Amino acid sequence: MALVEIADLKVSFRQYGGTIDAVRGISFSVNEGESLGIVGESGSGKSVSCSALLRLLPATAEVSATKLELDGIDVRKARKEDLARLRGRSAAMIFQDPMTAFDPVFTIGHQIAETIQSHRNVSRRDALKEAEDLLLRVEIKNASDVLNYFPHQLSGGMLQRAMIAMALSCRPKVLIADEPTTALDVTIQAQILQLIKKVQAEFGMALIMITHDLGVIAETVDRVLVMYRGEVMEQGPVQQIFDAPQHAYTKELLASLHASFEPSRGSDNKTPALELKGLAKAYRIRRRRGLFTDYSDFHAVREVNIALPKNRIVAIVGESGSGKTTTGMMAMRLTDVSRGQILVDGQDISALSPEALKPWRKKMQVVFQDSYSALDPMMTLTQTIAEPLHIHGIGSAREQEETALDWLERVGLDRTYANRYPHELSGGQRQRVAIARALVLEPDVLVADEPTSALDVTVKAQIIGLLKKLQAEMGLSILFISHDLSTVKSLTDSVVVMYRGRVVEEAPTERIFSDPQHPYTRALLDAVPATNPKNKRERTFLTAEQIAAQTPRLTTLQAGIAPHSDPQLVAIAPDHRVEAYVTN
Amino acid sequence: MLGYILRRLVSVAFTFIAVSLIIFLMMHAVPGGPFDANDMPVSEAVRAKLMAQLGLDQPLYVQYLKYMWGVLHFDFGVPYQSPGESVLQLLSRAWVPSLVLGGLGVLIGAPLGILLGMAAALNRNSWIDYLASAVATIGLTIPVFVTSMLLILVFAVWLKWLPASGWPNPERWILPIIAYAAIPVATYARYTRSAMLDTMSRPFVTVLRAKGLSERRIVFQHVLRNSAIPLVTVFLPMFIGTATGSIFVEAMFRVPGLGAYFVSSIETRDYPLEMALMLMITFMYCIAYLLSDIVYALINPRIRVGGAE
C-alpha cells in the first residue's frame, strides 16, 4: 500500500490583489521504504506540496485535491488527534536552515525529549535517555554533552544532525527532507546526505528529498519528480532522468551540471592586476575578567599571498570560516588590513587614506552574495546602476542614465526595466543589476563574493555565463570567492584553496581537479556530489586532525627551502603550490 | 556576571555624577533666584542674610561640592518651600501615594496588556485583534488628563459608582489606578502582539508543528518564552516612569503625591528639592536598566551561555 498518495493537488495563496497558484494539479505516490526526489527551482511548488501533506501551510493557503493521503489517513479531514499522529509519527520533516529550526531558548535535549513525550507516555528521564541514544545514532560523539547545549552553541552541521535525530525520535514511516543541505558547506553537505541515507536504511523509512540540486538527487534517491511552476514536468527512475531526460527543463537542469570551460585570454603584461602580499587579518577578542579586560587575537587570515594576473579569473575556495571573504574584503579595502600589502597594478594601496583611495575605487569593484540586501530598495535600477558614475562625476546626468540603460541590456535585462525597483525582480535578475553596477565604471578588478550561492542551478549557470562573457569583452580580472569547487570548475583559470585562514593549495583549475595534493583540497573535491547516479559512492570524511596528519611532507631537497616547524607553501610544479611540512 | 554587574555599577556612579553636574549647572544658569523681589518683597539686607544662611552666596563649585557631600551622607538639605522638614522627609511622605497608585497601575495594567496582546496575536485580524489595536492607540494617544476627566465624568458624575478624588481610603484609588494603567495596557498590548507575531513567523515554530506538538504547547511553552525576552526589558523603566507619580493624574484626582513637586520645585527655585528629585529619578532609572539587563541575560541563553563551540 502506498504511504503517501497525492492526486490532483492544487495549492493557491490569497494575497493582496489576487491569488497565486503555487501548485497546479500534481499527483504522486510514495511506497514504504522508497526514496523519492522532488527537484525544481524556488517557487516551483516542491516544498509547498510536502507542507500540504502535513497541513503546515499558513491560513492564506487554499488546498484542494482529489486525494491527499498519508499513512492511510485523509489529511484534509484529519482531526486534532489524527494530525498529532501524522506529524512526527507518520512523517517527520527536516528543514533547510538548521540554525533557525530550533527554538533558541531551550536545550537540544529538551527539544528532542519534548517530541518523544508528546507522542508517547514516557518519563522525562527515559525520554532524555532516548534522545541521547538518537544523538549517538546520528554520529554525534559527545551526545551527553550536546543534550545540554543550546542551539547557538552548535555548528550548522551538528544542528542538522540533531534535527535528524529529532525527526527520527518517533520512528516515522516517511522522512521529508526539505533542502536539508542547502545552507551548509559542501563537505558538511556530503556528510549529512550520507547520514540521511544511512538512517533511512536503518529505520526502514521512505524518503522524500526536496532539492534544487541534481547532485543531491543523484546521491540519494531511486525515483525523481521534476517540478516547474507548480506542475510535474516528468517523473521516473533516477537513472532514466539522468540518461534520457524527456523534458526541456530537465535537460536544462542537467546541462548546468556539465558546463564547459574555456580559459580566459590573459595578458602579455606580467604585472598582476591585483596582488596580495602577506595580507593578514587578526581580530582582537575582548575577554572580560571582573573589572578588567584581557585581549587576545583571533587570526581570521594568516599572511596570504595571492596574485590575480591581468585578464584572468582566479577562485578562492574554502568553507565558511576559512577567511576567504575576509581576504576578498581586505583586497577591496572594505575591511581594515592588519598586516601586508595590496598591490593594484603594482602600486600598494593598503595604507592610502580614504580620499587618496577614491581614484582606485574606480578600478576595483565588488559583487556580493545576497543581491537583495546589496541593492538599495528605494532606488530604481537606473539610479542604482548610474550611482557609481555620479559618485565619480563621470558624464552629465543624461549621459549617466544612458550608460545605465546600456548596461541593463548588456547584463541581459530589458531597457523597460529602467524604472523598476529591486523587489520587483527575481534573484537572478537582481544579481545582474549588481553586476552592472559593479562594471559600469569599467574597473580592472572585480571581486565576486559567492555571487551565485543563493541562486537556483539554472540561474547560477546563466550568471556564470554572463560573468565569463563580460570578462572576455572587457579584459577584466576577477577574484571569484566560492565555497564550492564545482561552481568554479567551468569559470576560473586557477584556484586558491583556503583552510583555516591559510592558503593550503594553489594551482590551475584543471590541475586542482586532476592532481590535488593537499588533503583538504581532496576532501573538498570528494564532497562534490556525483553528476550521475552511476557515480554515487560511499565517502570517508576527514577530521581536522586527520587533515593535519595527512599534510604532505617534503624534504628540504624536494622543497628547495629551509626546514620549518610550521607547514610552508611549497612550489611542486609550475603554478602549483601546496602547503607541506618541510623537514631534513 | 558579577564582574559585569560591578562594571555597570561603576558606570552608574559616573552617570550619576555627570547628571548631577548638568542639572546643578542648568538650575543655576536660569536667571533669577529663590528670593526674587516680585515673589518675595523683603529688604536687601534680609535677602542677603537669607542667601548667606542657605549658602547661596558662595561660589557655585563650593555649593555643588557641599551639596554632593551631603548627598553622600543621605542629607539632601531642607526644601525652601517647606522648611519644617528635610527633603528626605518630604519625599518619603509624598512618594507613598504616588508609589501605591502608579505602582498598582503598572502592576495591574501590564498583565492586562500582555493578555490582550496575546489574544490579539493568536486571533490575528479578528475582532479581538482590532479591539487590541484600538485600545493601544487610544491608550497611547489620548492624554492622561483627558482620560482622567472622562473617568471622573462617567464613573463619579453620571454613574455615581465611585468617589471622584481624594487620597486616604482605598475606594478613592480605583479611578486614578485606571488612569495610570492606560499606558502600560496600551504599551504591553502592542509589544506583546508584535513580539508574538514575530516569534510565530520564525521557522522553528513550523518545526514544532511538524513534530506533532499541540498548538497549546507551542504557544505557551515556546512562543511565549521567546516573546518574553523583549518584554521584560520594558517593564522596570516603565514602572519607574509611572510610580514616581504624574502631575496630571495627581492634580485631577487631588492625590497628595510626588508629581506636583517636580513642577513646584522648579517654579519656586527650590534648589535642594529639585536636585534631590532629579538625582532620585536618575538613580532609579540607572538601577532599573541594570536590573533589566540582568534579567534579560538570565532568560536569554544566547547571552547567559556564551559562544559557539
Interface residues (C-beta under 8 A of the other chain):
Chain A: L54 L56 K80 L83 A84 R85 L86 R87 G88 R89 A92 M93 F95 D97 T100 A101 F102 D103 P104 V105 F106 E114 T115 S118 H119 Y149 F150 H152 Q153 L154 S155 M158 M163 M166 A167 S169 C170 R288 R289 G290 L291
Chain B: L2 G3 Y4 L6 R7 V10 R202 P203 F204 T206 V207 L208 R209 A210 K211 G212 L213 S214 R217 Q221 H222 R225 N226 I229 I299 N300 P301 R302 V305 G307 A308 E309
